[in-house]
Amino acid sequence: MKFLLTFITTITLATAPGFGQSVILWHDDAPKPGTLLRETTQIDLVKGVFSLNVNQQKLLGSANAMVREKIIRSYVSAMEQKIEVLDSARNFRFSFGSSNGVKSEPKDTAGHLLGKKLTGKKVGTHWVFTIAGKSEPDSAEASALKQFTGYCEAVDSLGLLYGTQPRKIGETWKPDISTLKKSIPEIDADLECKLEDVKQQEGDTVARIAVTGRLTASLGKDSSVQIAINSIIQRSLRDMVDLETVINGNFRYTGQFGKSGGEAEITAPVKLTRTVKIETH
């Protein structure tokens, strides 16, 4: 009986997806023309502590924020993509001291690219996005386009964490972050990745990857962001796309705040969730 149980267990494990085998988690091939990605991203910063030094006075308060984006991204070719912004919202709430009154929750503010269609063209190693049918964006749109470009480059850079080396289930590694250090804004990191699982899912092979550590971004003018992260990523190995990303961490910002010119510090738990559904035409 013991031999039979051992035999069955061995056969079951040996035929499980990825058992004893290496898988490639990243390559630099662009998605095939006609590939369509439905992406939803939300960042929540909740119950943060906020301090602001203005005119030699220190103000203390609370900080909460939410950023949400929902887009459709379609690839025309390896060098061109089309974007449709279905949802774009922000909600920033800062309060100082205590209030005896009842405050209503502030409403979401629409992003400046909401409802717009964008064209992205690859120039060298970077994507350049423009608003379809508009030769010159206004200042708010130009700032939003810059932020959207940074978001896209950040998403692309996640793939670099995995490297091109074959990985086995249970393997851990320190990713090469040299490309991140050349990005804008400049990013430094101390991260560790682990391939936790590989499974078959709806005709695809999906890898579960854990990423832990810290990220630091220099924003200029003596401002910086530090994030300690603990993340889980579900990655399609067929399409080389992250299907689900969940990042929980601790956020710390130091630097200038708004038009006041004051020095601020914000610390808070932060959560990022991103989901992607793939359609191929």
PyRosetta script that sets phi, psi and omega in degrees:
from pyrosetta import init, pose_from_sequence

init()
pose = pose_from_sequence("MKFLLTFITTITLATAPGFGQSVILWHDDAPKPGTLLRETTQIDLVKGVFSLNVNQQKLLGSANAMVREKIIRSYVSAMEQKIEVLDSARNFRFSFGSSNGVKSEPKDTAGHLLGKKLTGKKVGTHWVFTIAGKSEPDSAEASALKQFTGYCEAVDSLGLLYGTQPRKIGETWKPDISTLKKSIPEIDADLECKLEDVKQQEGDTVARIAVTGRLTASLGKDSSVQIAINSIIQRSLRDMVDLETVINGNFRYTGQFGKSGGEAEITAPVKLTRTVKIETH")
pose.set_psi(1, -42.1)
pose.set_omega(1, 179.6)
pose.set_phi(2, -61.9)
pose.set_psi(2, -41.1)
pose.set_omega(2, 178.9)
pose.set_phi(3, -63.0)
pose.set_psi(3, -41.1)
pose.set_omega(3, -178.3)
pose.set_phi(4, -64.7)
pose.set_psi(4, -44.2)
pose.set_omega(4, 178.6)
pose.set_phi(5, -62.7)
pose.set_psi(5, -41.8)
pose.set_omega(5, 178.8)
pose.set_phi(6, -63.5)
pose.set_psi(6, -41.7)
pose.set_omega(6, -179.3)
pose.set_phi(7, -63.7)
pose.set_psi(7, -46.7)
pose.set_omega(7, -179.4)
pose.set_phi(8, -63.1)
pose.set_psi(8, -43.8)
pose.set_omega(8, 179.1)
pose.set_phi(9, -61.2)
pose.set_psi(9, -43.1)
pose.set_omega(9, -179.1)
pose.set_phi(10, -64.4)
pose.set_psi(10, -44.7)
pose.set_omega(10, 179.8)
pose.set_phi(11, -64.1)
pose.set_psi(11, -41.3)
pose.set_omega(11, -179.4)
pose.set_phi(12, -62.3)
pose.set_psi(12, -45.9)
pose.set_omega(12, -179.6)
pose.set_phi(13, -68.6)
pose.set_psi(13, -39.9)
pose.set_omega(13, -176.1)
pose.set_phi(14, -67.1)
pose.set_psi(14, -26.1)
pose.set_omega(14, -179.3)
pose.set_phi(15, -98.3)
pose.set_psi(15, 0.0)
pose.set_omega(15, 177.6)
pose.set_phi(16, -70.2)
pose.set_psi(16, 147.4)
pose.set_omega(16, -179.3)
pose.set_phi(17, -56.5)
pose.set_psi(17, 126.9)
pose.set_omega(17, 173.4)
pose.set_phi(18, 81.9)
pose.set_psi(18, -3.8)
pose.set_omega(18, -176.9)
pose.set_phi(19, -65.5)
pose.set_psi(19, 124.3)
pose.set_omega(19, 176.4)
pose.set_phi(20, 67.2)
pose.set_psi(20, 5.4)
pose.set_omega(20, -178.2)
pose.set_phi(21, -114.1)
pose.set_psi(21, 155.3)
pose.set_omega(21, 176.4)
pose.set_phi(22, -96.7)
pose.set_psi(22, 146.8)
pose.set_omega(22, 177.6)
pose.set_phi(23, -127.5)
pose.set_psi(23, 149.5)
pose.set_omega(23, 174.6)
pose.set_phi(24, -92.6)
pose.set_psi(24, 126.8)
pose.set_omega(24, -175.5)
pose.set_phi(25, -97.9)
pose.set_psi(25, -14.0)
pose.set_omega(25, -176.8)
pose.set_phi(26, -155.5)
pose.set_psi(26, 140.7)
pose.set_omega(26, 164.6)
pose.set_phi(27, -144.3)
pose.set_psi(27, 164.2)
pose.set_omega(27, -171.8)
pose.set_phi(28, -93.2)
pose.set_psi(28, 15.3)
pose.set_omega(28, 176.2)
pose.set_phi(29, -70.2)
pose.set_psi(29, 136.7)
pose.set_omega(29, 177.7)
pose.set_phi(30, -74.7)
pose.set_psi(30, 154.2)
pose.set_omega(30, 174.4)
pose.set_phi(31, -55.6)
pose.set_psi(31, 149.5)
pose.set_omega(31, -178.5)
pose.set_phi(32, -66.4)
pose.set_psi(32, 145.0)
pose.set_omega(32, 175.3)
pose.set_phi(33, -54.7)
pose.set_psi(33, 136.6)
pose.set_omega(33, -177.1)
pose.set_phi(34, 96.0)
pose.set_psi(34, -10.4)
pose.set_omega(34, 176.8)
pose.set_phi(35, -70.8)
pose.set_psi(35, 132.3)
pose.set_omega(35, -179.5)
pose.set_phi(36, -122.1)
pose.set_psi(36, 129.9)
pose.set_omega(36, 179.8)
pose.set_phi(37, -116.2)
pose.set_psi(37, 125.6)
pose.set_omega(37, 173.0)
pose.set_phi(38, -99.6)
pose.set_psi(38, 110.3)
pose.set_omega(38, -171.4)
pose.set_phi(39, -113.8)
pose.set_psi(39, 134.9)
pose.set_omega(39, 173.5)
pose.set_phi(40, -128.6)
pose.set_psi(40, 125.3)
pose.set_omega(40, -179.4)
pose.set_phi(41, -129.2)
pose.set_psi(41, 135.5)
pose.set_omega(41, 175.5)
pose.set_phi(42, -140.1)
pose.set_psi(42, 135.2)
pose.set_omega(42, 176.3)
pose.set_phi(43, -118.8)
pose.set_psi(43, 127.9)
pose.set_omega(43, 179.5)
pose.set_phi(44, -122.6)
pose.set_psi(44, 127.3)
pose.set_omega(44, 174.1)
pose.set_phi(45, -118.2)
pose.set_psi(45, 114.7)
pose.set_omega(45, -168.4)
pose.set_phi(46, -127.4)
pose.set_psi(46, 138.1)
pose.set_omega(46, 175.0)
pose.set_phi(47, 57.1)
pose.set_psi(47, 47.0)
pose.set_omega(47, 177.7)
pose.set_phi(48, -84.0)
pose.set_psi(48, 162.0)
pose.set_omega(48, 176.4)
pose.set_phi(49, -107.5)
pose.set_psi(49, 129.1)
pose.set_omega(49, -172.7)
pose.set_phi(50, -123.1)
pose.set_psi(50, 129.3)
pose.set_omega(50, 174.5)
pose.set_phi(51, -129.5)
pose.set_psi(51, 141.3)
pose.set_omega(51, -176.9)
pose.set_phi(52, -137.6)
pose.set_psi(52, 124.7)
pose.set_omega(52, 177.4)
pose.set_phi(53, -101.1)
pose.set_psi(53, 112.1)
pose.set_omega(53, -179.9)
pose.set_phi(54, -133.6)
pose.set_psi(54, 127.2)
pose.set_omega(54, 177.6)
pose.set_phi(55, 51.2)
pose.set_psi(55, 47.1)
pose.set_omega(55, 177.5)
pose.set_phi(56, 62.5)
pose.set_psi(56, 19.1)
pose.set_omega(56, 174.3)
pose.set_phi(57, -116.2)
pose.set_psi(57, 143.3)
pose.set_omega(57, 179.7)
pose.set_phi(58, -110.6)
pose.set_psi(58, 119.4)
pose.set_omega(58, 178.8)
pose.set_phi(59, -105.1)
pose.set_psi(59, 135.4)
pose.set_omega(59, 179.5)
pose.set_phi(60, -115.3)
pose.set_psi(60, 144.5)
pose.set_omega(60, 179.1)
pose.set_phi(61, -167.4)
pose.set_psi(61, -163.5)
pose.set_omega(61, -178.6)
pose.set_phi(62, -115.3)
pose.set_psi(62, 155.3)
pose.set_omega(62, -178.4)
pose.set_phi(63, -136.1)
pose.set_psi(63, 131.0)
pose.set_omega(63, 174.6)
pose.set_phi(64, -137.6)
pose.set_psi(64, 143.8)
pose.set_omega(64, -178.9)
pose.set_phi(65, -152.1)
pose.set_psi(65, 153.0)
pose.set_omega(65, 176.3)
pose.set_phi(66, -145.1)
pose.set_psi(66, 135.2)
pose.set_omega(66, 173.5)
pose.set_phi(67, -129.7)
pose.set_psi(67, 130.4)
pose.set_omega(67, -177.9)
pose.set_phi(68, -133.7)
pose.set_psi(68, 134.6)
pose.set_omega(68, 177.7)
pose.set_phi(69, -136.1)
pose.set_psi(69, 137.6)
pose.set_omega(69, 174.9)
pose.set_phi(70, -135.8)
pose.set_psi(70, 119.3)
pose.set_omega(70, -175.4)
pose.set_phi(71, -135.3)
pose.set_psi(71, 162.0)
pose.set_omega(71, 167.3)
pose.set_phi(72, -114.0)
pose.set_psi(72, 123.9)
pose.set_omega(72, -179.2)
pose.set_phi(73, -116.1)
pose.set_psi(73, 120.4)
pose.set_omega(73, 178.7)
pose.set_phi(74, -121.6)
pose.set_psi(74, 136.5)
pose.set_omega(74, -177.7)
pose.set_phi(75, -95.4)
pose.set_psi(75, 118.7)
pose.set_omega(75, 175.9)
pose.set_phi(76, -81.2)
pose.set_psi(76, -40.0)
pose.set_omega(76, 177.8)
pose.set_phi(77, -158.3)
pose.set_psi(77, -176.4)
pose.set_omega(77, 178.1)
pose.set_phi(78, -66.5)
pose.set_psi(78, -18.0)
pose.set_omega(78, -175.1)
pose.set_phi(79, -112.6)
pose.set_psi(79, 1.6)
pose.set_omega(79, -177.0)
pose.set_phi(80, -146.5)
pose.set_psi(80, 140.2)
pose.set_omega(80, 176.0)
pose.set_phi(81, -141.6)
pose.set_psi(81, 155.0)
pose.set_omega(81, 177.4)
pose.set_phi(82, -114.6)
pose.set_psi(82, 140.0)
pose.set_omega(82, -179.0)
pose.set_phi(83, -125.2)
pose.set_psi(83, 136.2)
pose.set_omega(83, 170.5)
pose.set_phi(84, -122.1)
pose.set_psi(84, 121.2)
pose.set_omega(84, -177.0)
pose.set_phi(85, -90.6)
pose.set_psi(85, 105.4)
pose.set_omega(85, -177.3)
pose.set_phi(86, -85.0)
pose.set_psi(86, -32.2)
pose.set_omega(86, -178.2)
pose.set_phi(87, -150.2)
pose.set_psi(87, 137.6)
pose.set_omega(87, 178.1)
pose.set_phi(88, -154.1)
pose.set_psi(88, 115.1)
pose.set_omega(88, -174.8)
pose.set_phi(89, -144.4)
pose.set_psi(89, 149.4)
pose.set_omega(89, 175.3)
pose.set_phi(90, -134.4)
pose.set_psi(90, 150.6)
pose.set_omega(90, 177.4)
pose.set_phi(91, -150.6)
pose.set_psi(91, 108.0)
pose.set_omega(91, -179.2)
pose.set_phi(92, -116.2)
pose.set_psi(92, 128.1)
pose.set_omega(92, -176.0)
pose.set_phi(93, -130.7)
pose.set_psi(93, 112.7)
pose.set_omega(93, 176.8)
pose.set_phi(94, -122.1)
pose.set_psi(94, 130.8)
pose.set_omega(94, 179.3)
pose.set_phi(95, -136.5)
pose.set_psi(95, 144.8)
pose.set_omega(95, -179.1)
pose.set_phi(96, -116.3)
pose.set_psi(96, 142.7)
pose.set_omega(96, 177.3)
pose.set_phi(97, 66.1)
pose.set_psi(97, -157.1)
pose.set_omega(97, -179.0)
pose.set_phi(98, -118.1)
pose.set_psi(98, 155.8)
pose.set_omega(98, 179.3)
pose.set_phi(99, -134.4)
pose.set_psi(99, 131.8)
pose.set_omega(99, 178.8)
pose.set_phi(100, -84.6)
pose.set_psi(100, -16.3)
pose.set_omega(100, -179.4)
pose.set_phi(101, -82.8)
pose.set_psi(101, 171.0)
pose.set_omega(101, 178.1)
pose.set_phi(102, -98.8)
pose.set_psi(102, 120.4)
pose.set_omega(102, -178.9)
pose.set_phi(103, -100.5)
pose.set_psi(103, 137.2)
pose.set_omega(103, 175.5)
pose.set_phi(104, -79.6)
pose.set_psi(104, 149.4)
pose.set_omega(104, 178.6)
pose.set_phi(105, -68.7)
pose.set_psi(105, 131.3)
pose.set_omega(105, 178.0)
pose.set_phi(106, -64.4)
pose.set_psi(106, 147.1)
pose.set_omega(106, -179.6)
pose.set_phi(107, -79.6)
pose.set_psi(107, 157.0)
pose.set_omega(107, 176.6)
pose.set_phi(108, -64.4)
pose.set_psi(108, 145.2)
pose.set_omega(108, 175.1)
pose.set_phi(109, -103.9)
pose.set_psi(109, 130.7)
pose.set_omega(109, -178.4)
pose.set_phi(110, -70.5)
pose.set_psi(110, 140.5)
pose.set_omega(110, 174.8)
pose.set_phi(111, -71.4)
pose.set_psi(111, 158.5)
pose.set_omega(111, -174.6)
pose.set_phi(112, -74.6)
pose.set_psi(112, -8.8)
pose.set_omega(112, 178.2)
pose.set_phi(113, -104.1)
pose.set_psi(113, 4.1)
pose.set_omega(113, -178.0)
pose.set_phi(114, -57.0)
pose.set_psi(114, 130.1)
pose.set_omega(114, 176.7)
pose.set_phi(115, 79.3)
pose.set_psi(115, -0.2)
pose.set_omega(115, -176.7)
pose.set_phi(116, -94.8)
pose.set_psi(116, 157.8)
pose.set_omega(116, 174.3)
pose.set_phi(117, -110.1)
pose.set_psi(117, 134.3)
pose.set_omega(117, -176.3)
pose.set_phi(118, -117.9)
pose.set_psi(118, 153.5)
pose.set_omega(118, 172.0)
pose.set_phi(119, -117.9)
pose.set_psi(119, 129.9)
pose.set_omega(119, 178.0)
pose.set_phi(120, -115.0)
pose.set_psi(120, 129.4)
pose.set_omega(120, 177.3)
pose.set_phi(121, -125.6)
pose.set_psi(121, 137.8)
pose.set_omega(121, -177.7)
pose.set_phi(122, -85.8)
pose.set_psi(122, 124.1)
pose.set_omega(122, 177.8)
pose.set_phi(123, -118.5)
pose.set_psi(123, 106.8)
pose.set_omega(123, -173.7)
pose.set_phi(124, 69.6)
pose.set_psi(124, -119.8)
pose.set_omega(124, 178.9)
pose.set_phi(125, -105.3)
pose.set_psi(125, 6.4)
pose.set_omega(125, -175.6)
pose.set_phi(126, -120.2)
pose.set_psi(126, 150.4)
pose.set_omega(126, 174.4)
pose.set_phi(127, -91.9)
pose.set_psi(127, 139.4)
pose.set_omega(127, 175.2)
pose.set_phi(128, -119.0)
pose.set_psi(128, 122.6)
pose.set_omega(128, -176.0)
pose.set_phi(129, -108.8)
pose.set_psi(129, 138.9)
pose.set_omega(129, 176.3)
pose.set_phi(130, -131.1)
pose.set_psi(130, 158.5)
pose.set_omega(130, 177.1)
pose.set_phi(131, -84.3)
pose.set_psi(131, 125.2)
pose.set_omega(131, -178.2)
pose.set_phi(132, -60.3)
pose.set_psi(132, 133.2)
pose.set_omega(132, 176.7)
pose.set_phi(133, 76.9)
pose.set_psi(133, 8.8)
pose.set_omega(133, -179.9)
pose.set_phi(134, -134.2)
pose.set_psi(134, 114.3)
pose.set_omega(134, -175.2)
pose.set_phi(135, -72.4)
pose.set_psi(135, -33.5)
pose.set_omega(135, -176.8)
pose.set_phi(136, -135.3)
pose.set_psi(136, 113.0)
pose.set_omega(136, 178.9)
pose.set_phi(137, -73.7)
pose.set_psi(137, 154.9)
pose.set_omega(137, 173.3)
pose.set_phi(138, -75.3)
pose.set_psi(138, 177.1)
pose.set_omega(138, -172.9)
pose.set_phi(139, -62.8)
pose.set_psi(139, -38.9)
pose.set_omega(139, 179.4)
pose.set_phi(140, -66.8)
pose.set_psi(140, -41.5)
pose.set_omega(140, 178.7)
pose.set_phi(141, -67.3)
pose.set_psi(141, -39.0)
pose.set_omega(141, 179.3)
pose.set_phi(142, -62.6)
pose.set_psi(142, -41.4)
pose.set_omega(142, 177.6)
pose.set_phi(143, -64.7)
pose.set_psi(143, -41.2)
pose.set_omega(143, 179.2)
pose.set_phi(144, -65.6)
pose.set_psi(144, -38.8)
pose.set_omega(144, 177.5)
pose.set_phi(145, -63.5)
pose.set_psi(145, -39.6)
pose.set_omega(145, 178.0)
pose.set_phi(146, -63.1)
pose.set_psi(146, -42.5)
pose.set_omega(146, 178.4)
pose.set_phi(147, -65.7)
pose.set_psi(147, -40.3)
pose.set_omega(147, 179.6)
pose.set_phi(148, -65.0)
pose.set_psi(148, -39.6)
pose.set_omega(148, 177.0)
pose.set_phi(149, -61.9)
pose.set_psi(149, -42.4)
pose.set_omega(149, 177.6)
pose.set_phi(150, -62.0)
pose.set_psi(150, -39.9)
pose.set_omega(150, 177.2)
pose.set_phi(151, -61.4)
pose.set_psi(151, -46.0)
pose.set_omega(151, -178.5)
pose.set_phi(152, -64.1)
pose.set_psi(152, -40.5)
pose.set_omega(152, 179.9)
pose.set_phi(153, -69.1)
pose.set_psi(153, -34.0)
pose.set_omega(153, 176.8)
pose.set_phi(154, -64.9)
pose.set_psi(154, -41.9)
pose.set_omega(154, 177.9)
pose.set_phi(155, -63.1)
pose.set_psi(155, -44.5)
pose.set_omega(155, 178.8)
pose.set_phi(156, -62.5)
pose.set_psi(156, -37.3)
pose.set_omega(156, -176.8)
pose.set_phi(157, -70.1)
pose.set_psi(157, -21.3)
pose.set_omega(157, 177.5)
pose.set_phi(158, -59.2)
pose.set_psi(158, -37.9)
pose.set_omega(158, 179.8)
pose.set_phi(159, -60.8)
pose.set_psi(159, -28.7)
pose.set_omega(159, -179.3)
pose.set_phi(160, -67.7)
pose.set_psi(160, -21.3)
pose.set_omega(160, 178.9)
pose.set_phi(161, -63.8)
pose.set_psi(161, -28.8)
pose.set_omega(161, -174.2)
pose.set_phi(162, -80.0)
pose.set_psi(162, -28.7)
pose.set_omega(162, -178.6)
pose.set_phi(163, 71.4)
pose.set_psi(163, 171.6)
pose.set_omega(163, -179.2)
pose.set_phi(164, -95.8)
pose.set_psi(164, -4.1)
pose.set_omega(164, -179.3)
pose.set_phi(165, -73.3)
pose.set_psi(165, 137.2)
pose.set_omega(165, 176.6)
pose.set_phi(166, -60.0)
pose.set_psi(166, 141.8)
pose.set_omega(166, -179.0)
pose.set_phi(167, -123.8)
pose.set_psi(167, 150.2)
pose.set_omega(167, 176.4)
pose.set_phi(168, -112.3)
pose.set_psi(168, 154.1)
pose.set_omega(168, 177.7)
pose.set_phi(169, -57.9)
pose.set_psi(169, 131.6)
pose.set_omega(169, -178.7)
pose.set_phi(170, 93.1)
pose.set_psi(170, -12.2)
pose.set_omega(170, -178.2)
pose.set_phi(171, -74.1)
pose.set_psi(171, 140.6)
pose.set_omega(171, 174.4)
pose.set_phi(172, -118.6)
pose.set_psi(172, 151.6)
pose.set_omega(172, 179.2)
pose.set_phi(173, -156.5)
pose.set_psi(173, 156.9)
pose.set_omega(173, 173.7)
pose.set_phi(174, -94.9)
pose.set_psi(174, 119.7)
pose.set_omega(174, -176.7)
pose.set_phi(175, -73.8)
pose.set_psi(175, 155.3)
pose.set_omega(175, 173.7)
pose.set_phi(176, -79.0)
pose.set_psi(176, 117.5)
pose.set_omega(176, -176.1)
pose.set_phi(177, -109.0)
pose.set_psi(177, 16.1)
pose.set_omega(177, -177.2)
pose.set_phi(178, -60.0)
pose.set_psi(178, -36.6)
pose.set_omega(178, 179.4)
pose.set_phi(179, -68.2)
pose.set_psi(179, -38.5)
pose.set_omega(179, 178.5)
pose.set_phi(180, -60.7)
pose.set_psi(180, -35.6)
pose.set_omega(180, -178.3)
pose.set_phi(181, -69.0)
pose.set_psi(181, -17.9)
pose.set_omega(181, 179.4)
pose.set_phi(182, -95.1)
pose.set_psi(182, -1.9)
pose.set_omega(182, -175.7)
pose.set_phi(183, -78.2)
pose.set_psi(183, 169.9)
pose.set_omega(183, 175.1)
pose.set_phi(184, -122.0)
pose.set_psi(184, 116.5)
pose.set_omega(184, 0.2)
pose.set_phi(185, -71.5)
pose.set_psi(185, 158.7)
pose.set_omega(185, 179.9)
pose.set_phi(186, -65.4)
pose.set_psi(186, 131.0)
pose.set_omega(186, -176.8)
pose.set_phi(187, -120.3)
pose.set_psi(187, 134.2)
pose.set_omega(187, 171.6)
pose.set_phi(188, -116.0)
pose.set_psi(188, 152.6)
pose.set_omega(188, -175.4)
pose.set_phi(189, -155.6)
pose.set_psi(189, 153.2)
pose.set_omega(189, 169.8)
pose.set_phi(190, -132.0)
pose.set_psi(190, 98.3)
pose.set_omega(190, -170.7)
pose.set_phi(191, -126.3)
pose.set_psi(191, 156.1)
pose.set_omega(191, 172.1)
pose.set_phi(192, -133.7)
pose.set_psi(192, 134.4)
pose.set_omega(192, 179.5)
pose.set_phi(193, -112.1)
pose.set_psi(193, 151.7)
pose.set_omega(193, 176.5)
pose.set_phi(194, -143.3)
pose.set_psi(194, 129.4)
pose.set_omega(194, 173.5)
pose.set_phi(195, -83.5)
pose.set_psi(195, 106.9)
pose.set_omega(195, -173.9)
pose.set_phi(196, -87.8)
pose.set_psi(196, -32.7)
pose.set_omega(196, -175.0)
pose.set_phi(197, -164.2)
pose.set_psi(197, 156.2)
pose.set_omega(197, 172.1)
pose.set_phi(198, -137.1)
pose.set_psi(198, 129.2)
pose.set_omega(198, -177.4)
pose.set_phi(199, -144.0)
pose.set_psi(199, 160.0)
pose.set_omega(199, 174.9)
pose.set_phi(200, -86.5)
pose.set_psi(200, 136.1)
pose.set_omega(200, -177.5)
pose.set_phi(201, -150.5)
pose.set_psi(201, 109.9)
pose.set_omega(201, 175.4)
pose.set_phi(202, 51.0)
pose.set_psi(202, 50.6)
pose.set_omega(202, 177.5)
pose.set_phi(203, 78.2)
pose.set_psi(203, 6.3)
pose.set_omega(203, -178.9)
pose.set_phi(204, -120.8)
pose.set_psi(204, 161.0)
pose.set_omega(204, 170.7)
pose.set_phi(205, -107.2)
pose.set_psi(205, 120.8)
pose.set_omega(205, -172.9)
pose.set_phi(206, -116.7)
pose.set_psi(206, 127.4)
pose.set_omega(206, 178.7)
pose.set_phi(207, -101.1)
pose.set_psi(207, 140.1)
pose.set_omega(207, 174.9)
pose.set_phi(208, -105.3)
pose.set_psi(208, 118.8)
pose.set_omega(208, -173.5)
pose.set_phi(209, -123.1)
pose.set_psi(209, 132.9)
pose.set_omega(209, 175.2)
pose.set_phi(210, -103.3)
pose.set_psi(210, 136.5)
pose.set_omega(210, 176.8)
pose.set_phi(211, -129.5)
pose.set_psi(211, 124.9)
pose.set_omega(211, 179.8)
pose.set_phi(212, -131.1)
pose.set_psi(212, 157.7)
pose.set_omega(212, 177.6)
pose.set_phi(213, 138.6)
pose.set_psi(213, -145.9)
pose.set_omega(213, -177.9)
pose.set_phi(214, -139.5)
pose.set_psi(214, 153.4)
pose.set_omega(214, 174.9)
pose.set_phi(215, -127.9)
pose.set_psi(215, 140.7)
pose.set_omega(215, 175.1)
pose.set_phi(216, -131.3)
pose.set_psi(216, 129.2)
pose.set_omega(216, 179.2)
pose.set_phi(217, -122.5)
pose.set_psi(217, 129.9)
pose.set_omega(217, 176.6)
pose.set_phi(218, -90.3)
pose.set_psi(218, 121.6)
pose.set_omega(218, -175.0)
pose.set_phi(219, -102.7)
pose.set_psi(219, 3.7)
pose.set_omega(219, -178.4)
pose.set_phi(220, 83.6)
pose.set_psi(220, 164.3)
pose.set_omega(220, 179.2)
pose.set_phi(221, 53.1)
pose.set_psi(221, 42.3)
pose.set_omega(221, 178.1)
pose.set_phi(222, 59.4)
pose.set_psi(222, 28.1)
pose.set_omega(222, 177.6)
pose.set_phi(223, -110.2)
pose.set_psi(223, 144.0)
pose.set_omega(223, 179.2)
pose.set_phi(224, -152.7)
pose.set_psi(224, 158.8)
pose.set_omega(224, 176.6)
pose.set_phi(225, -125.9)
pose.set_psi(225, 134.3)
pose.set_omega(225, 175.2)
pose.set_phi(226, -123.7)
pose.set_psi(226, 134.9)
pose.set_omega(226, 179.3)
pose.set_phi(227, -134.9)
pose.set_psi(227, 122.0)
pose.set_omega(227, 170.1)
pose.set_phi(228, -91.0)
pose.set_psi(228, 122.8)
pose.set_omega(228, -170.1)
pose.set_phi(229, -121.2)
pose.set_psi(229, 153.0)
pose.set_omega(229, 172.1)
pose.set_phi(230, -140.0)
pose.set_psi(230, 105.7)
pose.set_omega(230, -170.3)
pose.set_phi(231, -128.5)
pose.set_psi(231, 153.7)
pose.set_omega(231, 174.4)
pose.set_phi(232, -126.3)
pose.set_psi(232, 130.9)
pose.set_omega(232, -177.5)
pose.set_phi(233, -125.0)
pose.set_psi(233, 131.0)
pose.set_omega(233, 172.7)
pose.set_phi(234, -102.4)
pose.set_psi(234, 117.4)
pose.set_omega(234, -170.5)
pose.set_phi(235, -121.0)
pose.set_psi(235, 128.4)
pose.set_omega(235, 174.6)
pose.set_phi(236, -75.2)
pose.set_psi(236, 122.0)
pose.set_omega(236, 177.5)
pose.set_phi(237, -87.0)
pose.set_psi(237, -14.3)
pose.set_omega(237, 175.0)
pose.set_phi(238, -74.1)
pose.set_psi(238, -45.6)
pose.set_omega(238, -176.6)
pose.set_phi(239, -104.1)
pose.set_psi(239, -6.8)
pose.set_omega(239, -177.3)
pose.set_phi(240, 55.1)
pose.set_psi(240, 51.0)
pose.set_omega(240, -179.8)
pose.set_phi(241, -131.5)
pose.set_psi(241, 137.2)
pose.set_omega(241, 174.1)
pose.set_phi(242, -76.4)
pose.set_psi(242, 114.6)
pose.set_omega(242, -177.3)
pose.set_phi(243, -80.0)
pose.set_psi(243, -34.6)
pose.set_omega(243, 179.7)
pose.set_phi(244, -147.4)
pose.set_psi(244, 130.8)
pose.set_omega(244, 177.1)
pose.set_phi(245, -128.4)
pose.set_psi(245, 125.2)
pose.set_omega(245, 176.2)
pose.set_phi(246, -126.1)
pose.set_psi(246, 117.0)
pose.set_omega(246, -179.3)
pose.set_phi(247, -119.5)
pose.set_psi(247, 121.4)
pose.set_omega(247, 171.5)
pose.set_phi(248, -111.2)
pose.set_psi(248, 136.7)
pose.set_omega(248, -177.5)
pose.set_phi(249, -164.9)
pose.set_psi(249, -172.9)
pose.set_omega(249, 176.9)
pose.set_phi(250, -119.8)
pose.set_psi(250, 128.2)
pose.set_omega(250, -172.4)
pose.set_phi(251, -107.2)
pose.set_psi(251, 138.3)
pose.set_omega(251, 175.5)
pose.set_phi(252, -141.3)
pose.set_psi(252, 123.3)
pose.set_omega(252, 177.2)
pose.set_phi(253, -117.1)
pose.set_psi(253, 136.1)
pose.set_omega(253, 172.7)
pose.set_phi(254, -132.9)
pose.set_psi(254, 136.9)
pose.set_omega(254, 178.8)
pose.set_phi(255, 146.8)
pose.set_psi(255, -162.7)
pose.set_omega(255, -177.4)
pose.set_phi(256, -71.7)
pose.set_psi(256, 151.4)
pose.set_omega(256, -179.7)
pose.set_phi(257, -130.4)
pose.set_psi(257, 117.9)
pose.set_omega(257, 174.0)
pose.set_phi(258, 57.5)
pose.set_psi(258, -154.1)
pose.set_omega(258, -177.3)
pose.set_phi(259, -87.0)
pose.set_psi(259, -3.7)
pose.set_omega(259, -177.1)
pose.set_phi(260, -70.6)
pose.set_psi(260, -23.6)
pose.set_omega(260, -177.6)
pose.set_phi(261, 76.3)
pose.set_psi(261, 4.2)
pose.set_omega(261, -179.0)
pose.set_phi(262, -77.8)
pose.set_psi(262, 160.8)
pose.set_omega(262, 176.4)
pose.set_phi(263, -90.5)
pose.set_psi(263, 128.8)
pose.set_omega(263, -176.1)
pose.set_phi(264, -122.8)
pose.set_psi(264, 155.2)
pose.set_omega(264, 171.1)
pose.set_phi(265, -136.7)
pose.set_psi(265, 128.9)
pose.set_omega(265, 178.9)
pose.set_phi(266, -126.9)
pose.set_psi(266, 127.0)
pose.set_omega(266, 174.1)
pose.set_phi(267, -126.6)
pose.set_psi(267, 137.5)
pose.set_omega(267, -177.0)
pose.set_phi(268, -168.2)
pose.set_psi(268, 154.3)
pose.set_omega(268, 167.1)
pose.set_phi(269, -66.9)
pose.set_psi(269, 144.2)
pose.set_omega(269, -179.8)
pose.set_phi(270, -135.6)
pose.set_psi(270, 144.6)
pose.set_omega(270, 177.2)
pose.set_phi(271, -135.0)
pose.set_psi(271, 130.9)
pose.set_omega(271, 175.0)
pose.set_phi(272, -118.4)
pose.set_psi(272, 131.1)
pose.set_omega(272, 174.1)
pose.set_phi(273, -126.3)
pose.set_psi(273, 135.1)
pose.set_omega(273, 178.5)
pose.set_phi(274, -139.9)
pose.set_psi(274, 128.1)
pose.set_omega(274, 177.7)
pose.set_phi(275, -124.2)
pose.set_psi(275, 145.8)
pose.set_omega(275, -178.8)
pose.set_phi(276, -134.8)
pose.set_psi(276, 129.1)
pose.set_omega(276, 172.6)
pose.set_phi(277, -111.5)
pose.set_psi(277, 131.4)
pose.set_omega(277, -173.4)
pose.set_phi(278, -103.0)
pose.set_psi(278, 132.7)
pose.set_omega(278, 172.5)
pose.set_phi(279, -128.7)
pose.set_psi(279, 139.2)
pose.set_omega(279, 179.8)
pose.set_phi(280, -122.6)
pose.set_psi(280, 129.2)
pose.set_omega(280, -178.5)
pose.set_phi(281, -107.1)
pose.dump_pdb("model.pdb")
